[in-house]
Amino acid sequence: MSVLFANRYQCCICRNPKRSVIVHHIEEWAESRLHDAENLAVLCLPHHDEAHSKKTLSKNLDAKALRDAKAKWEARVKQFDAESILSAMRLEYSNWNFMNELRIFELARVIGIELKRIFQFDQLVKSGIAERSGLPAVRDNSLFYMYQGSDILARYFYVSEVLSLVIKNLPIINISDYLDKGVLSFALAPGDFIFVQGAHTFSPTTQKKNGKGRGQICRGVRKANNVEVRFTFDRWEATSSSAKSEWLTGTKNQGSLIHVKDLSRDEGRLVVTGTVLGICSNFGDLKRRDYAKGLGRAIQLGRVEEYEDDDDWDKDQ
Ligand SMILES: [Zn+2]
């Protein structure tokens, strides 16, 4: 994840979204030769000046002060993204049209989420919705879609609750506003979790004769400005009949939560391939993160990755 994304394009000292920013080397590059994100901090121009001033004031922005401020701000930013995705989801209940149960419960295990502490867990087990291990019970392969049936609501709430807990615990980057090759090609890395909203195109890659059971594999693509986000999923795992036949069919405005596996270039496009954890509707307010303006400015100033701050920069005395 690029340091700019991780910091919302905001100075980690003043966090002022209106100020233009620069990427600063915490340990001077000439000495450390450290180029990795660990040695970089996002600073506004005044704080950048301050970090470069050699005064030995107690308030001086030395490497330690910068690292502390950066760590605190980055932790807050991660929380913002998780919160914005979750609060948008509360707008309407039946939001997830698809949930990748296998991957969600795998992540829940890795993160250490205690499924047994979920509201009414014992009841869920008793009524056959969840197994004692916490995994959702296996569904009959003769169904048209996995969430078919009258008693399915409890499963939906259970799985979506686990997904919410997973989201709260992952550093998710909302890239909806940054579908731009120039920005994303250096901002993303395999292993990142991203959320992308907008026109998704869903098309089946395999046709099942009777339209029943697992293996109704479908490709999902979100494409804009020479960036293509791609994933495949089993449409059988749709959470409702309309999810399967309407929301996950053709081109629809959806949001998808993706674990990035690979970044590649294809005829001048940046192709982001990943595993989809969930696909949802109605993320109306989520698209614009409030640092969008800051990014616009950063790009106007030049290609962001070329912001090597050199010590001669804007010294006016
Ligand atoms: Zn600042």
Residues whose N, C-alpha, C, O or C-beta is under 5 A from the ligand:
A	BS01	ZN	C11 I13 C14 R15 C44 H47
